[in-house]
Amino acid sequence: MNEEQLKVIEDIYSTLGSVANDKATEYEHHFKEGHNEWTETVDREQHLQAIIEWVIQQIENNFEWENE
């Protein structure tokens, strides 16, 4: 594992720890697409789903991963 991959793991670990300890029921997600920016309010389940998807993306983008 190289230094950049180690940083990715540290970011994932930190994010998951923060999310697990944050018991809020509503979250604001900020989006940007081209020149458009908007905010959506999501519930805890939607927030956790978004974090899980982000973690999967980080792993797929930064590590050799064979999906069997």
N, C-alpha and C positions, 0 to 999 in steps of 0.2 A: 504494500500500500504506500503510495507516495504522499507527500505533504498536502497536496491539494485534496486528495481523497480523505485524508485524516480531518481536514477542515470541514469537509462536507458531513462526515460522521458526527463531528462535534456540533455543527449547526442543527443536524437532525435531532441529536440527543437533547440539546438545549431547548429546541422548539417543542419536542414531545413532553419534556418535563414541565415547561411553562403551561402548555395546553392541559395537561393532566391536572395541574393544580388550580387552574382558572375555572371556577364553577359558575361563571356568568350564564345567563339564559339567552342573551341576545348579543350578537357581535356585528360590527360593521365591516364589510368587505369592500375594499376600494378596487376599482377596475379602471384600466386604461387601454383603449383600443384606438390606435391612430391619434387623432386629435380629440377624441371623445373620452371623457372621464365621468364615472358615476360611482355611487355608493349604494350598496344593498344591505339591508338588515337581515341577518339569518339567525336561526335558532341554534342551540348547542349541537344538535345532531348534524345539521348541515355544515356547521363550522368544523366539527371533527372529521366529517367526510372530506372536506376540502383539504384539511391538513394531511390526511391519509393519502390523498391523491398527490399532494405536493411531495411527500416523502417518497412515494413510488417513483415519481418523476426524477427526483434527485438521485435515487439509486440507479435508475435506468440510464440517466445522462452521464453519470460519473464513474460507473463500474462496469466491467465486463460481466454481463448477466445472461445466462442461457435459460430461457423460459421453456421448461419441459412439459 
